Structure formats: C-alpha cells, structure tokens
Amino acid sequence: MMITILYGTETGNAEMLAEDIAAELEADHEVTVTNLSDFAPTDFDAGTFYLMVCSTYGDGELPASAQPFAEAMAAAGAQLLGVHFAAFGLGDSEYDDTFNGGSQRLVDLMVTHGATQIGARVIHDASGPDMAEDLAFPWASEVVALACETMGEAA
Ligand SMILES: Cc1cc2nc3c(=O)[nH]c(=O)nc-3n(C[C@H](O)[C@H](O)[C@H](O)COP(=O)(O)O)c2cc1C
C-alpha cells in the first residue's frame, strides 16, 4: 500500500525513527518520509495511509517542525474525511504533566478535521527502558495490517 510517514521533530529523533520505520516497511510497501514542515493539509490523499511520528516540546506542545502544519490545518479549515492515519509519540516522562502531549495534540487535530485514526497511539518514554524502535516497529506493522483491512488493500 501507499504509506507516507509524516514526522514532527525539534532535534531529529522523530526524523531518525521515521527513516528507520520506512526501512522496515519498504520491502512490502511504497513508503515516503516527509517532514510535517514540508506538508500542507491539501496534500492529504485518501488512497495513502499516514504514519505520524511526533515528539513533544515546550509545555506539552507540538515540536517546531509540526507547528506550521497545525496552523495551516486550522487556517484552511481542512476537511480530511476519508483520510486514515496512525500516531506514534516521542516524549519524556520527566515532563510528567505534559508527557507526550505533542502526539496527542496531533491526533486531536487530525480527528477534529475529520480523519480516521487506525489503532491506538503508542508512546515512547526517553526516560524509560525501551528503545523507540522496539515499540515503533511492532506498532507500524500492526497499524499497517489494520489499515490494509480498513482501506481494502492486500497487506
Ligand atoms: C526543552 C525540551 C522540552 C521538552 N518537553 C517535553 C514535554 O513537555 N513532554 C514530553 O513528553 N517530552 C518533552 N521533551 C522530550 C522530547 O519530546 C524527547 O526528547 C523526544 O525524543 C525529542 O524528539 P525530537 O528530537 O524528534 O524532537 C522535551 C525535551 C526538551 C529538550
């Protein structure tokens, strides 16, 4: 299936993870990796499945590379009916009140504008024991399988 991995980052962790997920998926799928800073709401396509990988900065806010996208979504009143996505968050539980708030904001933004979330958001904790890819690879393969069923394509 056609997959676009959209990442929101401030210091590059989400970008590296997005590239690693792409490497895992591209044997079986057509995969593109794009920074949210280079993506407009009008670029969404109902025939593509979107994997969104996003960190958290500030006070539970979106990272810098995702902020223009969020502003453009609101300004354009984007209508994303028929668009399917899944979300993976990068954060740090040292920031306990705002832990992984950025990826939750992104999910809320997408759903508010009519997109359909596939599977549950999975989050990584930089202060926890797991490597991000150890959570992200199983997440990616599960949501891609679910998306293939939902969107009617062979896995
Ligand atoms: C200044 C600063 C603020 C942060 N704020 C939060 C936060 O509010 N909540 C959270 O869960 N993680 C927070 N983090 C942790 C980052 O989200 C985490 O390190 C992530 O892996 C960074 O990914 P990136 O390099 O793709 O931006 C913060 C990190 C820094 C350096």
PDBQT file of the ligand as one rigid body, heavy atoms in Angstrom, charges set to zero:
ROOT
HETATM    1  C1  LIG A 201      13.309  21.624  26.049  1.00  0.00    +0.000 C 
HETATM    2  C2  LIG A 201      12.593  20.303  25.984  1.00  0.00    +0.000 A 
HETATM    3  C3  LIG A 201      11.250  20.240  26.313  1.00  0.00    +0.000 A 
HETATM    4  C4  LIG A 201      10.568  19.016  26.293  1.00  0.00    +0.000 A 
HETATM    5  N1  LIG A 201       9.249  18.976  26.667  1.00  0.00    +0.000 NA
HETATM    6  C5  LIG A 201       8.622  17.780  26.729  1.00  0.00    +0.000 A 
HETATM    7  C6  LIG A 201       7.282  17.687  27.217  1.00  0.00    +0.000 A 
HETATM    8  O1  LIG A 201       6.651  18.681  27.599  1.00  0.00    +0.000 OA
HETATM    9  N2  LIG A 201       6.688  16.456  27.249  1.00  0.00    +0.000 N 
HETATM   10  C7  LIG A 201       7.336  15.310  26.839  1.00  0.00    +0.000 A 
HETATM   11  O2  LIG A 201       6.751  14.221  26.898  1.00  0.00    +0.000 OA
HETATM   12  N3  LIG A 201       8.616  15.374  26.366  1.00  0.00    +0.000 NA
HETATM   13  C8  LIG A 201       9.269  16.563  26.300  1.00  0.00    +0.000 A 
HETATM   14  N4  LIG A 201      10.560  16.623  25.844  1.00  0.00    +0.000 N 
HETATM   15  C9  LIG A 201      11.228  15.363  25.403  1.00  0.00    +0.000 C 
HETATM   16  C10 LIG A 201      11.255  15.197  23.882  1.00  0.00    +0.000 C 
HETATM   17  O3  LIG A 201       9.941  15.106  23.333  1.00  0.00    +0.000 OA
HETATM   18  C11 LIG A 201      12.029  13.901  23.579  1.00  0.00    +0.000 C 
HETATM   19  O4  LIG A 201      13.367  14.091  23.960  1.00  0.00    +0.000 OA
HETATM   20  C12 LIG A 201      11.964  13.499  22.108  1.00  0.00    +0.000 C 
HETATM   21  O5  LIG A 201      12.655  12.277  21.927  1.00  0.00    +0.000 OA
HETATM   22  C13 LIG A 201      12.559  14.549  21.192  1.00  0.00    +0.000 C 
HETATM   23  O6  LIG A 201      12.327  14.159  19.857  1.00  0.00    +0.000 OA
HETATM   24  P1  LIG A 201      12.773  15.097  18.623  1.00  0.00    +0.000 P 
HETATM   25  O7  LIG A 201      14.278  15.108  18.594  1.00  0.00    +0.000 OA
HETATM   26  O8  LIG A 201      12.199  14.413  17.417  1.00  0.00    +0.000 OA
HETATM   27  O9  LIG A 201      12.176  16.448  18.805  1.00  0.00    +0.000 OA
HETATM   28  C14 LIG A 201      11.247  17.833  25.874  1.00  0.00    +0.000 A 
HETATM   29  C15 LIG A 201      12.602  17.910  25.517  1.00  0.00    +0.000 A 
HETATM   30  C16 LIG A 201      13.287  19.125  25.585  1.00  0.00    +0.000 A 
HETATM   31  C17 LIG A 201      14.748  19.149  25.229  1.00  0.00    +0.000 C 
ENDROOT
TORSDOF 0
